[in-house]
Amino acid sequence: MIHAYDKSYLSAAQKNLARMLDYLVNDLHYPLETAWQWFVTSELSARFEQGDCSVLVGLSGVELARAVLEQAGEAVPMQKPSYAYDRSPEYWTGWVLAYYQWLTSLRFAEIEQAVSITKVRLLYTPYHEMDVRQFADKMNELYRAAKPETNLKAMRTLAGLSQSELAGQADVPVRTIQQYEQRQKDINKAQAETLLRLARALNCNVEDSDTSNYTALWPLPEYDLLPNVPCQNYCRKVHHTVFHLHPFALSDKRLFHHASIFGQHTGGVLFHFYRCKSPFHGAFSVLSDNLPKSFSASR
């Protein structure tokens, strides 16, 4: 399963987002909706979503709150945080939203557009007593209700293609596309080759393959790729070449994206992708007759 960033950062990310909201709302007395809007529209939010370690674990929750205030143009008080024995509903809200964003790789703005933070806060009872995965199931349900049309259908409509035309261009059965669009089949469990063919036909990138109930096809990302990602050929079998990535601490999502770009660059087919035991390495296989020894994913 591919998430927004490596799971080793998740616990700290949850605590920091939770503490940020708790401090802004209960210590500084800003409205929850205002505090959340400041965060969602800040540059810090985008870095958090992409797994930037300096934001996820490099700042405490209080430091993150003060950075959000600074970017929002608000006065930054140095008031010391209070620590209640019981976690507040706002703390829980930040904690579960960090988990859900990691799980789905959705942007916080996308989550807010479908399910507002006010609605999330109202889920505190009874979900704060349940496993966080039950909260995620409820969020999936609310998200689907707010956004009944899958991204696959939206991208196909934008491209002006019928299901039959997309099937022909992507070499994917029409019935399979229908099942993906009707959520009868989970596109996020499709083979990487199928996703890449659909992405090519729709002129978009495969950005995520673990969003539970949403299509894995997204428009071109707004962020820049890290430059000069080295790919070293360490195994060759017939036409199948496996490349190993050493791109610092990229998230699974970004590793998968680099692999997809590499496949497009070489005119090959990405048919396997996985993360190694080390959180800093990933590998993918490409079927191609045009394989360079190094490759830059920068644009």
N, C-alpha and C positions, 0 to 999 in steps of 0.2 A: 504494500500500500504506500502511496506517495503522498506526503503531507507538505505543509507550507515550509517547514524547516525540520532539522533533525530533532528527534524526540528528546535527546539529552538536554535540550534547552527549555523544554515545555514547562516543567515545574517552576523554574525561576520566572519564565515569562508570565505564567498565570499569577504568581504571587505579586509580581511588579505591576501588572495591569490592575489587579484587584486593589493593591495598596494605593495606586494612583487615584482611582475613583474614590476610595474611602477617604483619602486625605483631602481631595478637592471638595467633596460633598459634606463630609461630617466635621472636618477641622476648619476648612476655609468657608464653608456654607454657600458654595455655589450650587445652583440647581443641577441635578443629574444630567438633564438633557443638554444644558449649556456646556458643562464640563466635557461631556462625551463629544459634542459637536466640535469643540476646540481640538480634541485629540484626533478625531477622524479627518479633519481638514488640515492637520499639520503634516509636516514632512516626516515627523517621527512615526506617524501611523504607517506610512509606506515602508519605512525601514523596519518597523516591527513585523509587518506582514511578510517581508522578504527574508526574515531571519537574520537581520543585522545583529551580530553579537554585542556590539557596543550599546545597543538599545535593549535587547532582550535581557542581558545579564550584566552589562557594563554600568547600568544605572540602577539605583534603588527605586522603589515605587514613588517615594517622595521626590527624589531628584527628577524622575520622569514627569511628575506633576508640575514641578517648577519649570522644567524645560517647555512643557506644553503652554503654560501661562506666558512664558517669555515669547514664544512664537505667535501667540494670540494677541500680543501687544498689551497684555495685562500686567499690573504691578505684581512683582514676585515677593510675597511675604516670606519671612524667615521663621514663621511660627513653627514651633516644634510639634510633631505629630503626637496624637494621643493613641494609646493602644488599649482598646476595650478587650475584656475577657472573651466575649462572644463576637464572632465575625458579623459585621453589619450586612444588610441586604445589598448595599452598594459594593461591598467587598466581594460578595458572592457573584454579583453581576459581572464585575470585571474578570473574575476568575473563570467563570464558565464561558464568557465571550472569547477570552484568550484560547481556551480549549477548542471551541467551535471553529474559530478562525484557523487554528493549526490543523484541525481535522479536515476541513473542507478546502482550504487554500483560497477561500473567498476573501475579497477585500472587506475591511470593516464597513466601508461606505455601502457596499452591496448588501451586507447583512442588515445594516441600519435601514436601507431603503425598503427591504422586504419585511423586516421585523424590527420595529423601533426599540430603542433601549428602554423606553417606558414599558413596553410589553414584556421585554425580557425581565425587567425588575419585578413585574407582577407574577412571574413564574417562580419567584423565590419560595412561596408556599404553593405546593408541597415539594418542589424539586430540590430544595437545598438539603433535604433528608434522603435523597435518592442518589444512585450512582450517576456520575456526570454523563454517562452514555445514554441514560434515559432522557436527560435534558437534550442531548444532541438529537435523539429521535424525535422529540417534540419540536425542536427547531426545524428539522427537516420537513416535518409536516406543515408547519407554518410557512416555511419558505416556498414549498410547492404550491400552497394555496395562494400565496401572494404573487407567485411567478409560475403560472401553469404551463407556459410555453417553454420548452427546453431551448438551450442555446443552439443546439444542432438545428432545430427548425428555424430559429431566428436567423442564423447565419445562412442557411439554405435559401430562405426567403430574400434576404439581403442580396444574395448572389444571383437571384432571379432564376433559380433552378427548381424544377419539379423533383419529386422523389425519384422518378425513373431516370431523369437526366443526371442527378447526383450519383445514383447507383452505377450508371454507365461510365461516368468520368472517374469514379473512385474504385470501380471494379468491386463493389460491395452489393450483395443481394438487396433488392428493393424491400423485401420483407424485413430484413435486418434493420434497415433505416427506419421503416415504419415502427418497428418494435422499440428502437431507441427513442424516437420522437414521442411515442405514447408511454414511455417508461415501463414497457412490458419487459424490457431487457436493459440491464445496467451498462451503459456505454463505457463507464469507467473500468469495467472488467474486460473490455475488449482487448485484443492483441494490439501491441504497439504498431504493427504494420497496418492494421485496419484504421487506427486513429490517424496515422500519418497520411494514408491515402485520402481520407476524408478532409484532413487539414489542407492538403495540397489542392484538392478540388475546390475547396471553399476559400482558398487564399488566406488562411489563418494558421496560427501555430497551435500545436498540442502543448498546452501549458500545465495540465494537471490530469492525473489519472486516478485520483482518489477523492472524489467529492461526493461520495455516497449516493446522492439522488439528483445530481446535476450533470449535465453533459460535460465532457472533458475538453470540449473545443471552445477556445476563447480567441478574441481578436488579438492582433499583435500587441505585445505588452508595451506599456508606456515607459518602463525603465530601460536603461542601457545595459547590455550584457557586459560582463567582465571581459576585458580585452585579453588577447593572447593566451587562450587556454590551451596548454600543451596536451597533445594526445600521443601516447607512445604505443606503437604496435608491439605487443608482447606475445602474440599467438596467432598463427595463420593456419587455417585448415581449408583447403580448396579455395572457394571464393568467400568464405566466411572469415572476417577479420575482427578480432576483439580489440578494442582500444580501452586503455585505462586512463581515467581523468585524474589530474592532480590540481584542482582549481580552488585551493584553500578550503574554507568551510561552507561550500555551497549547499543549499537545501536540496532535497530530493527533486523538488519542482524545477529548480534551476538546472540541476544535472540532466534531468530528462529533456529540458528545453535545449541544452547544448547538444545533446545526442541527436535530437530531431534536426537541429540546424546543420549538424555535421552530415547527416544522411542526405539532406536536401543539397548541401554544397557539393557532395561527391556524386550526386545522381543515384545514390544507392538506397537501399531499403533498410530502415532500422527495424530489426526483428527481435531484439532482446535487450533489456535494460535492467540493471540491478545495482543496489548499493552494497558495497563491501562492509565488512565488520567495522572498519575504521570509519568514523563519521566524516572523514575528510576525503574519502575516495569512492568512486563509483565506476562502473564499467558498462559498456554497451557493445553490441555487435551490429555490424553493417554489412550488407551484401552489396558489393560494388566492385567494378573493375578499375576504378579511378580513386585510389586511396593514397593521399599524401601522408608524409611522415609527421607533419605538424599541421595545425589548423587553428585559425583565430576566429572566434565567434563574435568579435566586435563588429559594429556596424558603423 
